[in-house]
Amino acid sequence: MSRPSEDHSWKSVRPIATSCCIALVALLSACGGTTRRASPPHSQTTTTAAMLAPRVERLVVADRGSISMVARDGCVATVNTSEGEAGGHDELRVRCPKAERMKAWFDGAERVTASLALEPIRDEDEEDDDVKLPAAKLLTESGRTLRVTKPADVQKLAAEVKALVAELASAEQVSPGPASADGWQMLHVMGPAHVLFAGTPARGVFEARMSTNGQYMCEFITDVGDGPMRATKSGWISPPTASKAIDEVLGPFNAVGPDENHKTTFAAGTKSGAESRSNVVSTAAVFERFAAVQEALGDACLPELEAPSTPPIGL
């Protein structure tokens, strides 16, 4: 199994200071951290979602320093940027709940959007940087992009997205699942890692957990540009797939010896509720196999783990 190569880039660009262009997961649109004015609607007629009867595929809400996108195909992406005396601090989060939860949420969201005042956004409007914040827009199944025109409606939609984000955040704790064929319940890896971030090399600390119940979470903390950045991704895959992957990744696992103690770089597996860490040699082998899992999960799960150096053989 091959590891992610050095030229593996994330599909995202770090927000810089108060003016940013965010393309998180290639789905988020241009945004700004300053209050800007919208262009005249060019005689566009304000209508409602109920009149257009669109099937909403994505919702995007943006405010100063933050932008969130909810996609019907399964994920919620959020970016938050803050400024302090020490510089900027960014958080990029992708949360992918179970399909039935997203279906239920969009069923409810469409009841909300049916009463909103909307106007179509033309291609030239999409290129206009003058957007008054907070703002919200919808992308429909037919490919039309609709802007929410009333501030009260923007706040209503933003509240729905905020509630979903909070709900998913509260359920991100990954815990051991049922025993796999080899007896494993959870996989846990951590160590220094690197990735190309929007064409810029970034090095930091990566940590990931995956349970046999199908839940996973990845986190990468690094410094890019003028401050620290934290990127995370959480979600669910099918339990049989997760169990099989964990058994495969932990195939070369050998527990750490009594004279070894690697606190920050390790691979670990949980059996019968107890976590055991691997020795140096098997950590490298587990990292190698885990690369295929990273490729499948994508986004913040992609940074390439750097295996600990193997001590020389004494003669």
C-alpha positions as a Markdown table, in Angstrom:
| # | Residue | x | y | z |
|---|---|---|---|---|
| 1 | Met | 0.0 | 0.0 | 0.0 |
| 2 | Ser | 1.4 | 3.4 | -1.0 |
| 3 | Arg | 1.4 | 6.4 | 1.3 |
| 4 | Pro | 0.2 | 9.8 | 0.1 |
| 5 | Ser | 2.9 | 11.4 | -1.9 |
| 6 | Glu | 4.6 | 14.7 | -1.3 |
| 7 | Asp | 2.5 | 16.5 | -3.9 |
| 8 | His | -0.8 | 15.5 | -2.3 |
| 9 | Ser | -2.7 | 18.8 | -1.8 |
| 10 | Trp | -5.8 | 19.6 | 0.2 |
| 11 | Lys | -8.7 | 21.1 | -1.7 |
| 12 | Ser | -8.7 | 24.1 | 0.6 |
| 13 | Val | -7.0 | 27.5 | 1.0 |
| 14 | Arg | -6.3 | 29.0 | 4.4 |
| 15 | Pro | -8.2 | 32.2 | 5.2 |
| 16 | Ile | -5.7 | 35.1 | 5.5 |
| 17 | Ala | -6.3 | 38.0 | 7.9 |
| 18 | Thr | -9.7 | 39.7 | 7.3 |
| 19 | Ser | -10.0 | 39.0 | 3.6 |
| 20 | Cys | -10.2 | 35.4 | 2.4 |
| 21 | Cys | -11.1 | 33.1 | -0.4 |
| 22 | Ile | -12.1 | 29.7 | 1.0 |
| 23 | Ala | -12.5 | 26.7 | -1.2 |
| 24 | Leu | -13.0 | 24.0 | 1.5 |
| 25 | Val | -13.6 | 20.7 | -0.1 |
| 26 | Ala | -13.9 | 22.5 | -3.4 |
| 27 | Leu | -17.5 | 23.5 | -2.4 |
| 28 | Leu | -17.3 | 26.8 | -0.5 |
| 29 | Ser | -17.5 | 30.1 | -2.3 |
| 30 | Ala | -15.7 | 33.5 | -2.0 |
| 31 | Cys | -16.2 | 35.3 | 1.3 |
| 32 | Gly | -14.9 | 38.4 | 3.0 |
| 33 | Gly | -14.2 | 39.3 | 6.6 |
| 34 | Thr | -15.3 | 42.9 | 6.1 |
| 35 | Thr | -18.8 | 44.2 | 5.6 |
| 36 | Arg | -19.3 | 44.9 | 1.9 |
| 37 | Arg | -22.2 | 46.0 | -0.1 |
| 38 | Ala | -24.2 | 43.8 | -2.5 |
| 39 | Ser | -24.5 | 44.8 | -6.2 |
| 40 | Pro | -27.9 | 46.0 | -7.5 |
| 41 | Pro | -30.1 | 43.0 | -8.5 |
| 42 | His | -30.3 | 44.2 | -12.1 |
| 43 | Ser | -34.1 | 44.0 | -12.2 |
| 44 | Gln | -34.1 | 40.5 | -10.9 |
| 45 | Thr | -37.4 | 39.5 | -9.4 |
| 46 | Thr | -37.4 | 38.4 | -5.7 |
| 47 | Thr | -39.3 | 35.1 | -5.3 |
| 48 | Thr | -39.5 | 32.3 | -2.8 |
| 49 | Ala | -38.2 | 28.8 | -2.7 |
| 50 | Ala | -41.8 | 27.5 | -2.7 |
| 51 | Met | -42.5 | 29.3 | -6.0 |
| 52 | Leu | -39.4 | 27.8 | -7.6 |
| 53 | Ala | -39.9 | 24.5 | -5.9 |
| 54 | Pro | -36.1 | 23.7 | -5.9 |
| 55 | Arg | -34.5 | 20.7 | -4.4 |
| 56 | Val | -31.7 | 22.2 | -2.3 |
| 57 | Glu | -28.4 | 20.5 | -2.7 |
| 58 | Arg | -26.2 | 22.8 | -0.7 |
| 59 | Leu | -26.7 | 25.6 | 1.8 |
| 60 | Val | -24.0 | 28.2 | 2.5 |
| 61 | Val | -24.1 | 30.8 | 5.3 |
| 62 | Ala | -21.3 | 33.3 | 5.9 |
| 63 | Asp | -20.6 | 35.9 | 8.5 |
| 64 | Arg | -17.5 | 37.9 | 9.5 |
| 65 | Gly | -14.7 | 35.4 | 10.1 |
| 66 | Ser | -16.8 | 32.3 | 9.4 |
| 67 | Ile | -18.5 | 30.3 | 6.7 |
| 68 | Ser | -20.4 | 27.1 | 6.8 |
| 69 | Met | -21.7 | 24.8 | 4.0 |
| 70 | Val | -24.1 | 21.9 | 4.3 |
| 71 | Ala | -24.2 | 19.4 | 1.4 |
| 72 | Arg | -27.0 | 17.0 | 0.8 |
| 73 | Asp | -24.4 | 14.3 | -0.2 |
| 74 | Gly | -23.3 | 14.0 | 3.3 |
| 75 | Cys | -21.0 | 16.6 | 4.9 |
| 76 | Val | -21.0 | 19.9 | 6.8 |
| 77 | Ala | -17.9 | 22.1 | 6.3 |
| 78 | Thr | -17.1 | 25.1 | 8.5 |
| 79 | Val | -14.3 | 27.5 | 8.6 |
| 80 | Asn | -13.7 | 30.0 | 11.4 |
| 81 | Thr | -11.0 | 32.6 | 11.4 |
| 82 | Ser | -10.0 | 34.8 | 14.4 |
| 83 | Glu | -7.4 | 37.4 | 15.0 |
| 84 | Gly | -5.4 | 38.0 | 18.1 |
| 85 | Glu | -2.2 | 39.7 | 19.3 |
| 86 | Ala | -0.2 | 36.6 | 18.3 |
| 87 | Gly | -1.7 | 36.5 | 14.8 |
| 88 | Gly | -4.5 | 34.6 | 13.1 |
| 89 | His | -6.0 | 31.3 | 14.2 |
| 90 | Asp | -8.0 | 29.2 | 11.8 |
| 91 | Glu | -10.2 | 26.1 | 12.2 |
| 92 | Leu | -11.3 | 24.0 | 9.3 |
| 93 | Arg | -13.8 | 21.3 | 10.1 |
| 94 | Val | -15.6 | 18.7 | 8.0 |
| 95 | Arg | -18.3 | 16.6 | 9.6 |
| 96 | Cys | -20.0 | 13.8 | 7.7 |
| 97 | Pro | -22.9 | 12.3 | 9.7 |
| 98 | Lys | -24.8 | 9.2 | 8.9 |
| 99 | Ala | -26.9 | 9.5 | 5.7 |
| 100 | Glu | -30.2 | 9.2 | 7.5 |
| 101 | Arg | -29.3 | 12.2 | 9.7 |
| 102 | Met | -28.5 | 14.4 | 6.7 |
| 103 | Lys | -31.7 | 13.3 | 4.9 |
| 104 | Ala | -33.8 | 14.2 | 8.0 |
| 105 | Trp | -32.0 | 17.6 | 8.3 |
| 106 | Phe | -32.6 | 18.5 | 4.7 |
| 107 | Asp | -36.3 | 17.5 | 4.9 |
| 108 | Gly | -36.6 | 20.1 | 7.7 |
| 109 | Ala | -34.4 | 22.6 | 6.0 |
| 110 | Glu | -36.6 | 22.6 | 2.9 |
| 111 | Arg | -39.6 | 23.4 | 5.0 |
| 112 | Val | -37.7 | 26.4 | 6.2 |
| 113 | Thr | -36.4 | 27.5 | 2.8 |
| 114 | Ala | -39.9 | 27.2 | 1.3 |
| 115 | Ser | -40.9 | 30.5 | 2.9 |
| 116 | Leu | -37.6 | 32.4 | 2.3 |
| 117 | Ala | -37.3 | 35.4 | -0.1 |
| 118 | Leu | -34.7 | 34.5 | -2.7 |
| 119 | Glu | -33.3 | 35.9 | -5.9 |
| 120 | Pro | -31.2 | 34.1 | -8.6 |
| 121 | Ile | -27.5 | 34.8 | -8.7 |
| 122 | Arg | -26.0 | 35.4 | -12.1 |
| 123 | Asp | -22.5 | 34.2 | -13.1 |
| 124 | Glu | -21.2 | 37.8 | -13.1 |
| 125 | Asp | -22.7 | 38.3 | -9.6 |
| 126 | Glu | -20.7 | 35.2 | -8.3 |
| 127 | Glu | -17.5 | 37.0 | -9.3 |
| 128 | Asp | -18.5 | 40.2 | -7.5 |
| 129 | Asp | -16.6 | 40.6 | -4.2 |
| 130 | Asp | -19.1 | 43.0 | -2.8 |
| 131 | Val | -21.2 | 40.8 | -0.5 |
| 132 | Lys | -22.9 | 42.2 | 2.5 |
| 133 | Leu | -22.4 | 39.9 | 5.6 |
| 134 | Pro | -24.1 | 38.0 | 7.0 |
| 135 | Ala | -25.2 | 36.2 | 3.9 |
| 136 | Ala | -26.7 | 33.0 | 2.8 |
| 137 | Lys | -27.4 | 31.2 | -0.5 |
| 138 | Leu | -28.7 | 27.9 | -1.8 |
| 139 | Leu | -27.5 | 25.7 | -4.7 |
| 140 | Thr | -30.4 | 23.7 | -6.2 |
| 141 | Glu | -30.4 | 20.4 | -8.0 |
| 142 | Ser | -30.8 | 22.1 | -11.3 |
| 143 | Gly | -27.6 | 24.1 | -10.7 |
| 144 | Arg | -29.2 | 27.4 | -9.9 |
| 145 | Thr | -27.7 | 29.5 | -7.2 |
| 146 | Leu | -30.2 | 31.6 | -5.1 |
| 147 | Arg | -29.4 | 34.3 | -2.7 |
| 148 | Val | -31.4 | 34.8 | 0.5 |
| 149 | Thr | -32.4 | 38.4 | 0.3 |
| 150 | Lys | -33.9 | 39.3 | 3.8 |
| 151 | Pro | -31.6 | 39.6 | 6.8 |
| 152 | Ala | -34.2 | 37.9 | 9.1 |
| 153 | Asp | -34.3 | 34.9 | 6.7 |
| 154 | Val | -30.5 | 34.8 | 6.7 |
| 155 | Gln | -30.5 | 34.6 | 10.5 |
| 156 | Lys | -33.1 | 31.9 | 10.4 |
| 157 | Leu | -31.1 | 29.7 | 8.1 |
| 158 | Ala | -27.9 | 30.4 | 10.0 |
| 159 | Ala | -29.5 | 29.3 | 13.2 |
| 160 | Glu | -30.5 | 26.0 | 11.6 |
| 161 | Val | -27.0 | 25.4 | 10.4 |
| 162 | Lys | -25.5 | 26.4 | 13.7 |
| 163 | Ala | -27.7 | 23.9 | 15.5 |
| 164 | Leu | -26.7 | 21.1 | 13.2 |
| 165 | Val | -23.0 | 21.9 | 13.7 |
| 166 | Ala | -23.4 | 21.9 | 17.4 |
| 167 | Glu | -25.2 | 18.6 | 17.4 |
| 168 | Leu | -22.5 | 16.9 | 15.3 |
| 169 | Ala | -19.7 | 18.4 | 17.4 |
| 170 | Ser | -21.2 | 16.9 | 20.5 |
| 171 | Ala | -21.1 | 13.4 | 19.0 |
| 172 | Glu | -17.5 | 13.4 | 17.7 |
| 173 | Gln | -16.0 | 11.3 | 20.5 |
| 174 | Val | -14.9 | 8.0 | 19.0 |
| 175 | Ser | -15.2 | 5.1 | 21.3 |
| 176 | Pro | -14.3 | 1.4 | 21.0 |
| 177 | Gly | -16.8 | -0.7 | 19.0 |
| 178 | Pro | -17.5 | -4.4 | 18.9 |
| 179 | Ala | -14.6 | -6.8 | 18.5 |
| 180 | Ser | -13.4 | -7.4 | 14.9 |
| 181 | Ala | -12.4 | -10.8 | 13.5 |
| 182 | Asp | -9.0 | -10.2 | 15.1 |
| 183 | Gly | -10.4 | -8.9 | 18.3 |
| 184 | Trp | -9.7 | -5.2 | 17.7 |
| 185 | Gln | -12.2 | -2.5 | 18.7 |
| 186 | Met | -10.4 | 0.7 | 17.7 |
| 187 | Leu | -7.4 | 2.0 | 15.8 |
| 188 | His | -5.5 | 5.1 | 17.1 |
| 189 | Val | -2.5 | 6.7 | 15.4 |
| 190 | Met | -0.6 | 9.9 | 16.2 |
| 191 | Gly | 2.7 | 11.6 | 15.2 |
| 192 | Pro | 4.3 | 14.3 | 13.2 |
| 193 | Ala | 3.0 | 14.6 | 9.7 |
| 194 | His | 3.2 | 16.8 | 6.6 |
| 195 | Val | 1.1 | 17.8 | 3.6 |
| 196 | Leu | 1.0 | 20.3 | 0.8 |
| 197 | Phe | -1.6 | 22.9 | 1.8 |
| 198 | Ala | -2.8 | 24.9 | -1.1 |
| 199 | Gly | 0.7 | 24.5 | -2.6 |
| 200 | Thr | 2.5 | 25.4 | 0.6 |
| 201 | Pro | 4.3 | 22.7 | 2.6 |
| 202 | Ala | 2.8 | 22.3 | 6.1 |
| 203 | Arg | 4.2 | 20.2 | 8.9 |
| 204 | Gly | 2.4 | 19.6 | 12.2 |
| 205 | Val | 0.9 | 16.9 | 14.4 |
| 206 | Phe | -1.7 | 14.5 | 13.1 |
| 207 | Glu | -4.0 | 12.2 | 15.2 |
| 208 | Ala | -6.7 | 9.8 | 14.0 |
| 209 | Arg | -9.1 | 7.3 | 15.6 |
| 210 | Met | -11.3 | 4.8 | 13.9 |
| 211 | Ser | -13.7 | 2.4 | 15.6 |
| 212 | Thr | -15.2 | -0.9 | 14.5 |
| 213 | Asn | -18.6 | 0.8 | 14.8 |
| 214 | Gly | -17.7 | 2.9 | 11.8 |
| 215 | Gln | -17.0 | 6.2 | 13.4 |
| 216 | Tyr | -13.7 | 8.0 | 12.7 |
| 217 | Met | -12.1 | 11.4 | 13.5 |
| 218 | Cys | -8.9 | 13.0 | 12.2 |
| 219 | Glu | -7.1 | 16.1 | 13.4 |
| 220 | Phe | -4.1 | 18.0 | 12.0 |
| 221 | Ile | -2.6 | 21.0 | 13.8 |
| 222 | Thr | -0.1 | 23.1 | 12.0 |
| 223 | Asp | 1.2 | 26.7 | 11.4 |
| 224 | Val | 0.4 | 28.1 | 7.9 |
| 225 | Gly | 0.9 | 31.8 | 7.1 |
| 226 | Asp | 0.5 | 34.1 | 10.0 |
| 227 | Gly | -0.8 | 31.7 | 12.7 |
| 228 | Pro | -1.9 | 28.2 | 13.8 |
| 229 | Met | -4.5 | 26.2 | 12.1 |
| 230 | Arg | -6.5 | 23.2 | 13.2 |
| 231 | Ala | -8.2 | 21.0 | 10.6 |
| 232 | Thr | -10.5 | 18.1 | 11.5 |
| 233 | Lys | -12.7 | 15.6 | 9.8 |
| 234 | Ser | -15.2 | 13.2 | 11.4 |
| 235 | Gly | -17.7 | 10.9 | 10.1 |
| 236 | Trp | -19.0 | 7.3 | 9.6 |
| 237 | Ile | -18.3 | 4.4 | 7.3 |
| 238 | Ser | -20.0 | 1.0 | 7.4 |
| 239 | Pro | -19.0 | -1.0 | 10.4 |
| 240 | Pro | -17.9 | -4.1 | 8.4 |
| 241 | Thr | -15.7 | -1.9 | 6.2 |
| 242 | Ala | -14.2 | -0.3 | 9.4 |
| 243 | Ser | -13.6 | -3.6 | 11.1 |
| 244 | Lys | -11.9 | -5.1 | 8.0 |
| 245 | Ala | -9.7 | -2.0 | 7.6 |
| 246 | Ile | -8.6 | -2.0 | 11.2 |
| 247 | Asp | -7.6 | -5.6 | 11.1 |
| 248 | Glu | -5.7 | -4.9 | 7.9 |
| 249 | Val | -3.9 | -1.8 | 9.3 |
| 250 | Leu | -3.0 | -3.5 | 12.6 |
| 251 | Gly | -1.9 | -6.7 | 10.9 |
| 252 | Pro | 1.9 | -6.0 | 11.7 |
| 253 | Phe | 1.1 | -4.7 | 15.2 |
| 254 | Asn | 3.5 | -5.7 | 18.0 |
| 255 | Ala | 3.2 | -4.1 | 21.4 |
| 256 | Val | 5.8 | -1.7 | 22.8 |
| 257 | Gly | 8.5 | -3.4 | 24.8 |
| 258 | Pro | 9.3 | -2.6 | 28.5 |
| 259 | Asp | 12.3 | -0.4 | 27.5 |
| 260 | Glu | 10.4 | 1.6 | 24.9 |
| 261 | Asn | 8.2 | 4.7 | 25.5 |
| 262 | His | 7.0 | 6.8 | 22.6 |
| 263 | Lys | 4.5 | 9.3 | 23.9 |
| 264 | Thr | 4.0 | 11.4 | 20.8 |
| 265 | Thr | 4.5 | 9.0 | 17.8 |
| 266 | Phe | 2.6 | 5.7 | 18.0 |
| 267 | Ala | 0.1 | 3.4 | 16.5 |
| 268 | Ala | -2.3 | 1.8 | 19.0 |
| 269 | Gly | -5.1 | -0.8 | 19.0 |
| 270 | Thr | -7.8 | -1.4 | 21.5 |
| 271 | Lys | -8.9 | -4.9 | 22.6 |
| 272 | Ser | -11.3 | -5.7 | 25.5 |
| 273 | Gly | -11.4 | -2.0 | 26.2 |
| 274 | Ala | -7.7 | -1.6 | 26.8 |
| 275 | Glu | -5.4 | 0.3 | 24.4 |
| 276 | Ser | -1.9 | -1.0 | 23.6 |
| 277 | Arg | 0.8 | 0.9 | 21.7 |
| 278 | Ser | 3.1 | -0.6 | 19.1 |
| 279 | Asn | 6.8 | -0.8 | 19.1 |
| 280 | Val | 8.9 | 1.4 | 16.8 |
| 281 | Val | 9.2 | -1.2 | 14.0 |
| 282 | Ser | 5.6 | -2.1 | 13.8 |
| 283 | Thr | 4.6 | 1.6 | 14.1 |
| 284 | Ala | 6.2 | 2.3 | 10.8 |
| 285 | Ala | 4.4 | -0.7 | 9.2 |
| 286 | Val | 1.1 | 0.3 | 10.6 |
| 287 | Phe | 1.5 | 3.9 | 9.4 |
| 288 | Glu | 2.3 | 2.5 | 5.9 |
| 289 | Arg | -0.9 | 0.5 | 5.8 |
| 290 | Phe | -3.0 | 3.4 | 7.3 |
| 291 | Ala | -2.1 | 5.5 | 4.3 |
| 292 | Ala | -4.7 | 3.7 | 2.2 |
| 293 | Val | -7.3 | 4.5 | 4.9 |
| 294 | Gln | -6.3 | 8.2 | 4.7 |
| 295 | Glu | -6.7 | 8.2 | 0.9 |
| 296 | Ala | -10.3 | 6.9 | 1.3 |
| 297 | Leu | -11.3 | 9.3 | 4.0 |
| 298 | Gly | -9.7 | 12.4 | 2.4 |
| 299 | Asp | -9.6 | 16.1 | 3.6 |
| 300 | Ala | -8.1 | 16.6 | 7.0 |
| 301 | Cys | -7.3 | 12.8 | 7.2 |
| 302 | Leu | -4.7 | 13.2 | 4.4 |
| 303 | Pro | -1.4 | 14.4 | 6.1 |
| 304 | Glu | 1.4 | 11.9 | 5.8 |
| 305 | Leu | 2.5 | 10.5 | 9.1 |
| 306 | Glu | 6.3 | 10.4 | 9.7 |
| 307 | Ala | 7.3 | 7.1 | 11.3 |
| 308 | Pro | 9.7 | 7.1 | 14.2 |
| 309 | Ser | 13.3 | 6.3 | 13.4 |
| 310 | Thr | 14.4 | 2.7 | 14.1 |
| 311 | Pro | 17.2 | 2.5 | 16.5 |
| 312 | Pro | 20.4 | 0.9 | 15.1 |
| 313 | Ile | 21.0 | -2.7 | 15.7 |
| 314 | Gly | 23.7 | -3.2 | 18.4 |
| 315 | Leu | 26.5 | -5.6 | 17.5 |
